[in-house]
């Protein structure tokens, strides 16, 4: 558990090589206002529909999915900044091919990830399938 730049409450975080993802993105894109975003895996999501969307995309058995991974801590919903990952998985690994800022229509959360400003300077991230599956218990916990 840790705190983000703009929250006083401790929360779960996504670490890449022991560095919080929002800090990593901020270092690459300091002008995009990404510092302080919090994971969508915490129980802070206000909408059951948004919780369901995140969970269903995380456990999706499709070979590719667009997964919301970070959100603005002010609103804790999809109305503000949402960072998504293009997730490709196989039996051995999960790869975040691209990460980007979701610019989809906010009135229909099912369109989340259909229009994305891909952050081209962010490298792909590859996770061992067993390590990645450890997140499922966190998503299940958040599922209301």
N, C-alpha and C positions, 0 to 999 in steps of 0.2 A: 504494500500500500504506500502511496505517496501523494503529494499535493502537486497541483499544476500551478502555473504562473498566476492565474486569476481566481483560484479557488482556495478556500481555507479548509475545506473538508478533504480528508484523505480518500483516495479512490484507487481502484485498479488501474494499471496503465499498460500500454503496449511498449515493450522495450525491444530495440534493435541493437544488438551488440552492447547491451547494458545502458543504452541511452533512450530516454522517452521519445516516442515517435514525433510528437509535436515539436520538440527541441531540434531533432534532426531535420525536420522539414523547414523550420525557421532558419536554421543555419544555411540551408541551400537556397531558400526563397525568403529573405528577411523582409521584403516589401509586401508579402501576401497576407500578413496578419494571421499566421497559423500558430503562433506561440500561445499556449494556454488551452488549446483545444483538448477535450477529454474523450476517452474511448466511448463508443456506443455500447460497450459491454457492461457498463455499470447500470445499477438499478435507477438511474436518474431519468431515463426516458419517460416522458409524460404520457405518451400515447401507447395504448395496447397494440394498435395497428403497427406502429413503428417497431415496437419490441418484436412482434410477430414477423415483420419483414426482415429485421436483422437476423433473428434466429433461423428463419427458414432459408435465408441465403447462406448462413454459416454452415448449416447441415445439408445443404443442397447436394444431391448426388450428380448434378450436371458437371460436365468437365470444366465449365467456365461459368463464373457468376460475378456480379458487381456487388461487393459487400461494403456497406457503410462502416467505416472504422473509427472516425473521429467526428465530434460535433462541438458546437459552441456551448460552453458551460452556463451561459446566461439564460438560455431558453430550454436547453436539454430536450430539444425536439428537432425536427427536420426543417424548421422555418428559417434557420440561420445557416451558417457555414457547415457543410457536410463534406468530409473527405472520404472518398471511396477507393477501394482497391479492386483491380481486375484480378480475380483469383482463378488460378488454373491448378487443378489437382489431379493426381494419379494415385496409384496404390502406395507409393513410397514417399511422396513429397507434396507439399503445397507451395505454390509460387505466386507471389504478388507481382505480376508482370508489370503493372503500371499503377501509379497512385495519382489521383487527381481531385479537383474541386468539382463537386456536383453542381451543375447549373440547370438541372431538370425542373420541370413545372412542379411547384410545391403543393398545388391543390390536389394532386394525385400521387400519393407516396409510392404507388406501384411503378411509377415512371422514374423513381430514383435510380440514377446511374445511366440514364439514356442519353443525357447531354452532359459531357464531362470536359473540363479544361484539364487535360493531362499535364502533369508536372514532369516535363521531359528530362529534367536534370536529376530526378530521383531514380536511383538504380532499382532494378528488380530485387526482390528479397525471396529467398528460398528457405523453407522450413521443413524439417523432418516431419513426416506425417504424425508420428506419435507425440512429438512435442506440440505440434499444432492442435491435435485433438484434445490436449489438456485445456484448451480454451473453452471447449464445449461445456464443461461444468460451470464456467462463468456465465456463458450465454443461457444455460438452463436456469441458473440462479436468477438472472435478470428477467426471464420469461415469466410473465404474470399470469 
